[in-house]
Amino acid sequence: MDVLAKFHSVIHTSWRIIIPKATREFYEIEQGDVVELLLIKYQDKKPQIKKQFLGKVGEHGSVIIPKTVREVMDLKPKEIVEVIMLDHHKPTMRQVKENK
C-alpha cells in the first residue's frame, strides 16, 4: 500500500475532516476531486479500528466521512483520527458532463 500523505484531523460536527492545505497544494487536489482515504481510530495510543473509503473533496479540502464508516468505527464529533491518503483522482470530462 503506497501512502501519499499521513495527517491527523479533528472530526467536525458535520462529519467532515479537512485535508491540510499544504497536502492539497502539493498533490494539486481541488474541489470535486476524489480521494481514497484510510481512517484510523486510536484508543490508549494504539490503533483500534481502520476503515478505507472514497470521498469527494469539498470546499477548503473537506471530505465527508460516510455514515457506514462513522457507525462501524463509532466515531464522534471532535475526536481526532489519523488519516492516510492512499490516492486521488481528477474527475474526467465525461464524468463532469454526466453530472450536469
SESEGU-59577 format. One line per field, with one value per residue: residue in three letters; x, y, z of N, C-alpha, C, O, CB in turn. Coordinates in pm, 1 decimal, always signed. Atoms other than C-alpha are relative to their C-alpha. Glycine has a CB too. Layout:
<pts>
r [ALA;...]
n.east [X;...]
n.north [Y;...]
n.up [Z;...]
ca.east [X;...]
ca.north [Y;...]
ca.up [Z;...]
c.east [X;...]
c.north [Y;...]
c.up [Z;...]
o.east [X;...]
o.north [Y;...]
o.up [Z;...]
cb.east [X;...]
cb.north [Y;...]
cb.up [Z;...]
</pts>
This chain:
<pts>
r [MET;ASP;VAL;LEU;ALA;LYS;PHE;HIS;SER;VAL;ILE;HIS;THR;SER;TRP;ARG;ILE;ILE;ILE;PRO;LYS;ALA;THR;ARG;GLU;PHE;TYR;GLU;ILE;GLU;GLN;GLY;ASP;VAL;VAL;GLU;LEU;LEU;LEU;ILE;LYS;TYR;GLN;ASP;LYS;LYS;PRO;GLN;ILE;LYS;LYS;GLN;PHE;LEU;GLY;LYS;VAL;GLY;GLU;HIS;GLY;SER;VAL;ILE;ILE;PRO;LYS;THR;VAL;ARG;GLU;VAL;MET;ASP;LEU;LYS;PRO;LYS;GLU;ILE;VAL;GLU;VAL;ILE;MET;LEU;ASP;HIS;HIS;LYS;PRO;THR;MET;ARG;GLN;VAL;LYS;GLU;ASN;LYS]
n.east [+84.8;-74.1;+59.3;-30.7;-8.6;+49.4;+22.8;+107.1;+107.8;+113.2;+128.1;+90.0;+137.7;+67.0;-63.6;-104.6;-140.4;-61.2;-132.6;-79.1;-22.7;-128.8;+18.5;+81.9;-81.9;-105.7;+59.2;+92.7;+134.9;+96.1;+140.1;+56.3;-84.8;+34.1;-115.7;+13.7;-53.0;+5.8;+13.3;-42.4;+43.8;-89.1;+44.6;-119.7;-114.8;-15.2;+105.0;+114.2;+74.0;-35.5;+99.3;-39.5;+114.4;-18.4;+76.0;-11.4;-57.4;+87.0;-58.4;-110.4;-60.9;+79.7;+50.5;+99.8;-16.8;+128.2;+73.0;-36.2;-132.3;+18.8;+67.1;-88.0;-112.6;+56.2;-63.7;+73.0;-54.3;-112.4;-105.3;-112.4;-32.2;-113.3;+47.7;-103.4;+49.4;-57.3;+6.3;+98.0;+35.9;+72.2;+114.3;-19.8;+98.2;+122.9;+68.6;+48.6;+117.1;+109.0;+53.0;+73.4]
n.north [-117.3;-125.7;-107.9;-132.5;-95.5;+47.8;-115.2;+14.2;-95.1;-1.1;+24.1;-113.4;+40.0;+33.4;+125.8;-28.8;-15.1;-95.5;+31.9;-122.0;-82.3;+33.8;+128.9;-27.5;-72.6;+87.1;+97.4;-72.5;+48.2;-109.9;+31.8;+88.3;+117.7;+114.2;+50.9;+127.8;-23.5;+101.9;-62.1;+84.1;-49.0;+47.1;+1.6;+21.7;-16.1;+120.0;+4.9;+81.2;+45.5;-68.3;+9.8;-66.7;-46.3;-104.7;-120.0;-113.4;-116.5;-116.7;-131.6;-7.1;+131.5;+84.0;+128.5;+52.9;+140.3;+68.6;+44.2;+138.5;-4.4;-60.6;+95.7;+114.2;-46.2;-67.6;-131.6;-109.8;-132.4;-52.8;+100.2;-13.9;+124.9;-3.4;+13.9;+35.6;-19.1;+104.5;-35.5;-103.2;+2.4;-113.5;+48.6;-10.0;-88.1;+77.6;-0.7;-135.8;-20.3;+84.6;-56.9;-125.1]
n.up [+0.0;+7.0;-79.5;+53.4;-111.6;-129.9;-86.4;-98.2;+24.1;-91.9;+66.7;-22.2;-31.1;+126.4;+39.9;+98.0;-35.8;+92.1;+52.6;-18.4;+118.7;+61.3;+68.7;+119.5;+97.3;+50.1;+92.5;+87.3;-28.5;+7.5;-27.5;+101.5;+15.9;-84.9;-74.0;-69.1;-133.7;-103.9;-131.7;-111.2;-130.7;-105.7;-138.6;-82.4;+90.0;+82.1;+102.9;-41.8;+117.1;+124.4;+107.9;+124.1;+78.5;+100.1;-32.0;+90.9;-67.6;+1.1;-24.7;-96.6;-19.9;-89.5;+48.3;-92.4;-35.2;+23.6;-119.2;-33.7;-63.1;-132.6;-88.1;-26.0;-81.1;-116.6;-4.4;-63.8;+31.4;-78.3;-14.6;+92.3;+68.9;+91.9;+136.9;+97.4;+135.8;+83.1;+142.0;+36.9;+141.6;+57.5;+78.8;+144.8;+65.0;+15.7;-128.7;-24.4;+85.7;-48.3;-123.8;+28.7]
ca.east [+0.0;+152.7;+93.2;+69.4;+15.0;-46.9;-200.8;-432.1;-768.9;-1047.9;-1390.7;-1616.4;-1979.5;-2081.7;-1880.0;-1608.4;-1233.7;-1000.8;-707.6;-428.7;-369.8;-4.0;-104.2;-373.8;-128.2;+147.4;-81.2;-287.9;-606.5;-904.6;-1271.4;-1450.8;-1154.9;-1194.0;-957.5;-904.2;-857.2;-783.3;-908.4;-751.5;-914.7;-683.7;-758.4;-488.4;-243.5;-296.6;-480.4;-828.1;-1000.4;-924.9;-1162.7;-1094.0;-1328.7;-1354.5;-1463.3;-1526.0;-1322.4;-1535.7;-1469.8;-1142.2;-1034.0;-1317.6;-1424.1;-1740.3;-1696.1;-1964.3;-2231.0;-2140.3;-1777.8;-1884.5;-2110.5;-1863.9;-1583.7;-1814.6;-1680.6;-1784.9;-1754.4;-1437.0;-1247.5;-905.4;-834.5;-527.8;-585.9;-377.0;-428.9;-374.5;-473.0;-657.1;-830.3;-943.2;-1291.6;-1284.3;-1466.1;-1719.2;-1799.7;-1835.0;-2079.7;-2283.8;-2326.5;-2477.6]
ca.north [+0.0;+329.4;+627.7;+976.5;+1161.9;+1099.2;+1352.3;+1388.3;+1556.4;+1656.4;+1524.8;+1826.9;+1820.3;+1798.4;+1470.5;+1632.0;+1602.6;+1850.3;+1764.2;+2009.5;+2294.6;+2202.1;+1845.4;+1972.9;+2211.5;+1951.0;+1697.1;+1964.6;+1840.3;+2061.9;+2075.5;+1795.2;+1555.9;+1210.0;+1084.9;+737.5;+761.9;+522.2;+637.4;+502.8;+545.7;+517.6;+422.5;+440.1;+539.5;+207.7;+162.8;+39.2;+18.6;+108.8;+179.4;+276.5;+481.6;+711.3;+1070.3;+1375.1;+1681.2;+1979.1;+2339.9;+2406.9;+2042.7;+1893.2;+1530.5;+1387.4;+1059.4;+815.9;+714.8;+345.5;+425.1;+650.3;+379.2;+90.9;+297.6;+451.3;+798.1;+1108.0;+1478.3;+1642.8;+1310.8;+1311.2;+1043.4;+957.6;+992.0;+819.4;+939.6;+648.6;+800.3;+1083.4;+1122.3;+1410.3;+1371.2;+1300.6;+1530.1;+1250.8;+1233.4;+1612.5;+1616.9;+1326.6;+1512.9;+1821.3]
ca.up [+0.0;-111.5;+113.7;-37.9;+289.8;+657.6;+895.8;+1194.0;+1170.3;+1405.0;+1309.0;+1267.4;+1380.2;+1013.1;+990.5;+782.2;+802.2;+635.2;+410.5;+503.5;+257.7;+200.5;+108.1;-130.7;-294.9;-326.9;-498.1;-678.2;-514.2;-588.8;-500.4;-684.8;-688.0;-535.9;-265.4;-125.6;+249.6;+532.8;+874.2;+1189.6;+1528.7;+1828.9;+2186.1;+2452.4;+2177.1;+1996.2;+1665.0;+1746.4;+1409.5;+1046.4;+758.1;+398.2;+179.0;-122.4;-68.8;-281.5;-187.9;-95.3;-9.8;+175.6;+136.0;+337.2;+295.7;+449.8;+634.7;+507.9;+758.9;+737.6;+825.0;+1114.9;+1255.2;+1221.2;+1375.9;+1639.9;+1557.8;+1747.3;+1660.0;+1794.5;+1800.7;+1640.6;+1381.8;+1180.5;+807.5;+543.6;+188.3;-47.4;-381.5;-552.8;-887.8;-1102.2;-1249.7;-1621.0;-1864.3;-1923.3;-1550.2;-1531.9;-1826.2;-1681.1;-1351.0;-1522.2]
c.east [+89.7;-75.7;+43.0;+19.3;-58.8;-13.3;-109.3;-104.2;-106.6;-125.7;-93.3;-141.5;-79.2;+60.0;+103.5;+137.2;+60.5;+138.3;+82.1;+31.8;+130.4;-8.8;-80.1;+82.8;+105.2;-53.7;-100.0;-142.9;-92.9;-138.5;-54.1;+83.9;-47.3;+127.5;-34.1;+71.1;-12.9;-4.8;+43.0;-43.2;+89.6;-70.9;+121.1;+126.4;+32.2;-110.7;-112.4;-71.6;+40.0;-111.4;+45.1;-125.5;+44.0;-85.7;+26.4;+48.5;-93.5;+79.7;+106.2;+59.5;-76.6;-45.8;-97.0;+27.9;-135.0;-61.6;+39.1;+136.0;-11.3;-59.6;+90.9;+114.9;-43.6;+67.0;-92.0;+59.4;+106.0;+105.8;+110.7;+28.8;+125.9;-55.5;+119.9;-62.4;+73.5;+4.7;-94.6;-17.5;-69.3;-119.9;+29.6;-105.7;-133.0;-80.0;-58.7;-127.0;-119.9;-65.0;-79.4;-140.2]
c.north [+124.1;+107.5;+132.8;+101.0;-63.7;+122.4;-33.0;+107.4;-14.2;-27.0;+114.7;-50.6;-35.3;-126.8;+18.2;-5.6;+90.8;-50.4;+128.9;+71.0;-37.4;-132.3;+20.1;+69.6;-91.1;-97.2;+62.4;-53.3;+120.2;-49.0;-83.4;-123.4;-109.7;-50.3;-134.5;+15.0;-123.9;+74.1;-99.6;+67.2;-64.0;+0.1;-39.4;-4.3;-125.3;-0.5;-94.2;-59.0;+84.5;-22.6;+84.1;+41.3;+101.1;+118.3;+109.6;+121.2;+119.3;+127.4;-7.9;-136.8;-91.6;-127.5;-51.8;-148.1;-69.3;-54.6;-141.6;-6.0;+56.2;-99.7;-116.1;+39.3;+66.7;+136.4;+103.8;+133.8;+40.3;-104.9;+29.9;-137.6;+19.6;-28.3;-32.3;+14.6;-97.7;+37.4;+117.6;-1.0;+129.3;-56.4;+17.0;+92.9;-71.8;+1.1;+137.2;+25.1;-82.3;+56.2;+127.9;-28.9]
c.up [+0.0;+77.6;-61.2;+112.2;+125.1;+90.1;+100.8;-26.8;+108.2;-82.3;+36.2;+25.2;-125.7;-61.8;-109.4;+65.5;-105.8;-41.8;+11.0;-132.8;-71.0;-77.2;-127.4;-106.9;-62.7;-105.1;-96.9;+12.4;+7.8;+38.5;-115.3;-27.9;+95.6;+65.8;+62.0;+133.7;+87.4;+132.6;+105.5;+129.8;+105.7;+134.3;+84.1;-85.6;-81.4;-104.3;+42.3;-121.4;-120.2;-101.5;-117.8;-76.0;-105.5;+39.2;-101.4;+79.3;-17.7;+21.5;+109.8;+33.1;+92.5;-70.0;+104.9;+23.7;-19.8;+129.0;+40.6;+69.9;+141.3;+98.7;+37.2;+92.4;+130.6;+21.3;+63.1;-45.7;+102.7;+32.3;-100.4;-58.4;-83.3;-138.6;-88.7;-138.2;-90.9;-147.6;-18.9;-150.5;-37.7;-76.1;-148.7;-58.1;-16.6;+130.2;+29.3;-80.6;+49.2;+124.7;-23.5;-43.2]
o.east [+167.0;-198.6;+162.4;+106.9;-142.8;+80.5;-178.7;-72.1;-133.6;-140.6;-125.6;-173.4;-180.2;+36.1;+124.7;+154.0;+5.2;+221.6;+38.9;+51.3;+133.2;+50.6;-45.9;+73.1;+127.1;+9.6;-163.7;-212.7;-66.6;-163.6;-33.6;+34.3;-119.8;+229.9;-148.2;+191.8;-104.9;+87.0;+11.7;-8.2;+110.3;-159.0;+185.9;+217.0;+145.0;-224.6;-88.9;-101.5;+70.2;-170.7;+93.6;-225.2;+154.3;-198.6;+134.8;-3.1;-133.9;+201.3;+86.7;+115.7;-19.7;-71.1;-64.0;+49.2;-234.4;+9.1;+55.2;+154.4;+48.3;-16.9;+99.1;+155.0;+40.0;+113.6;-214.5;+179.5;+96.4;+207.2;+87.1;+41.7;+159.7;-137.8;+221.9;-161.9;+195.7;+95.0;-173.2;+72.7;-146.4;-107.9;+89.1;-206.8;-238.4;-201.7;-168.7;-223.6;-233.5;-183.8;-143.5;-216.4]
o.north [+145.9;+113.9;+159.5;+187.2;-153.4;+201.0;-133.8;+217.8;-123.5;+25.5;+135.0;-165.2;-105.3;-156.1;-71.1;+24.0;+104.4;-84.7;+233.3;+6.9;-46.6;-146.0;-35.4;+35.7;-86.3;-117.8;-8.7;-72.7;+217.0;-169.1;-49.6;-220.0;-83.7;-67.3;-160.1;+38.6;-204.1;+149.5;-218.4;+182.1;-185.4;+82.0;-140.5;-84.2;-143.3;+34.4;-210.2;-178.4;+203.1;-130.3;+195.9;-31.0;+155.3;+101.0;+118.9;+150.7;+153.1;+132.0;-74.8;-155.5;-186.4;-128.2;-57.0;-224.2;-28.0;-93.0;-169.2;-83.4;+2.5;-107.9;-152.9;-38.4;+99.9;+168.5;+94.9;+142.4;+6.3;-72.3;+90.9;-236.1;+131.4;-118.2;+36.6;-50.4;-92.4;-4.6;+150.5;-38.3;+185.7;-160.0;+116.2;+119.8;-9.2;+19.2;+147.0;+80.7;-35.0;+33.4;+176.8;+63.6]
o.up [+93.3;+75.0;-74.8;+104.8;+118.4;+103.6;+87.0;-70.8;+157.9;-192.6;+153.3;-6.8;-117.2;-179.0;-191.4;+183.8;-214.9;+42.1;-37.9;-236.1;-193.7;-184.1;-231.8;-224.8;-183.7;-208.7;-174.6;-87.1;+79.1;+47.4;-231.9;-85.8;+191.6;-0.4;+100.5;+139.3;+71.1;+165.2;+97.2;+157.1;+106.3;+160.5;+57.2;-61.8;-127.3;-73.5;+76.3;-124.9;-106.7;-107.9;-100.6;-76.4;-99.8;+84.9;-158.9;+187.1;-128.9;+2.9;+211.3;+141.0;+146.6;-190.4;+223.4;-70.7;+39.8;+222.1;+159.5;+163.8;+234.6;+213.8;+154.4;+179.0;+214.6;+130.6;+54.1;-71.4;+220.6;+94.1;-204.7;+14.4;-122.3;-156.4;-85.6;-170.2;-104.4;-219.9;+69.9;-225.4;+39.9;-141.4;-190.8;+6.8;-5.1;+127.8;+83.6;-28.3;+44.3;+147.5;+69.5;-71.4]
cb.east [-96.7;+21.8;+43.0;-111.2;-74.3;+96.7;-38.2;+54.6;-61.6;-10.3;-61.8;+2.3;-71.0;+10.7;-104.3;-22.6;+75.3;+10.4;-6.6;+129.8;+2.3;+110.0;-70.9;-122.6;+67.8;+64.0;-68.4;+46.5;-4.3;-2.2;-85.0;-18.8;+149.4;-69.5;+44.5;+59.4;-71.4;+123.0;-145.5;+154.7;-152.4;+125.8;-121.9;-13.2;+121.2;-4.1;+58.7;-98.0;-153.2;+137.3;-140.5;+89.9;-106.5;-36.0;+33.9;-136.6;+142.1;-107.9;-109.7;-47.8;+136.3;-121.3;+117.0;-144.4;+52.1;+19.5;-150.5;+2.4;+98.4;-90.3;-126.1;+55.3;+84.0;+16.1;+40.0;+5.2;-113.2;-51.0;-56.0;+127.0;-118.3;+112.3;-73.3;+55.5;+19.7;-78.1;-45.8;+44.5;-90.1;+93.1;-130.9;-6.6;+51.8;+32.2;+95.6;+108.3;+33.7;+50.5;+113.0;+70.5]
cb.north [-0.4;+43.7;-9.2;+46.8;+133.3;-109.2;+124.9;+10.1;-21.2;+136.8;-139.0;+96.9;+111.6;+117.8;-97.8;+137.6;-139.7;+140.8;-54.0;-33.7;+147.8;-8.8;-102.4;+86.6;+120.2;-77.3;-109.6;-9.3;-83.1;+61.2;+129.9;+75.4;+35.3;-113.7;+100.4;-119.9;+117.4;-99.7;+48.1;-24.0;-32.8;+86.7;-99.2;-130.4;+39.4;-130.1;-45.3;+83.9;+7.5;-50.8;+45.6;-92.8;+62.0;-50.2;+48.9;+29.9;+32.5;-13.0;+101.0;+65.7;+16.6;+77.7;-103.1;+21.2;-16.3;-114.2;+7.1;-87.3;+85.2;+123.5;-52.6;-56.1;+96.4;-87.7;+44.3;-12.5;+105.3;+59.6;-144.2;+59.5;-46.5;-104.0;+129.8;-146.7;+148.0;-126.7;-121.1;+141.4;-120.6;+86.8;+75.9;-140.4;+47.8;-145.1;-41.5;+104.5;-37.4;-139.3;+27.6;+81.6]
cb.up [+122.7;-147.7;+151.3;-94.1;-33.8;+63.9;-83.1;+145.8;-140.2;+78.0;+41.2;-121.2;+75.7;-99.5;-46.2;-64.6;+8.6;+65.4;-150.8;+72.0;+38.5;+108.0;+92.2;+36.4;+66.5;+115.4;+78.2;-145.6;+132.6;-141.0;+19.8;-126.3;+26.1;-82.1;+109.3;-84.7;+65.2;-7.4;+25.5;-2.5;+26.2;+6.8;+21.9;+80.2;+79.8;+87.2;-135.8;+84.1;+24.4;-55.4;+48.5;-87.7;+91.8;-143.1;+140.0;-70.4;-55.5;+106.6;+39.0;+127.5;+52.6;+52.0;-26.8;-55.1;+147.9;-99.2;-24.5;-127.3;-84.3;-10.0;-66.1;-131.8;-80.1;+125.8;-140.8;+155.9;-4.4;+128.1;-20.3;+71.7;-89.5;+40.3;-48.5;+23.5;-48.0;+17.2;-85.7;+49.3;-31.9;-94.6;+38.5;-67.8;-137.3;-42.2;+112.0;-36.1;-145.6;+27.7;+96.3;-107.5]
</pts>
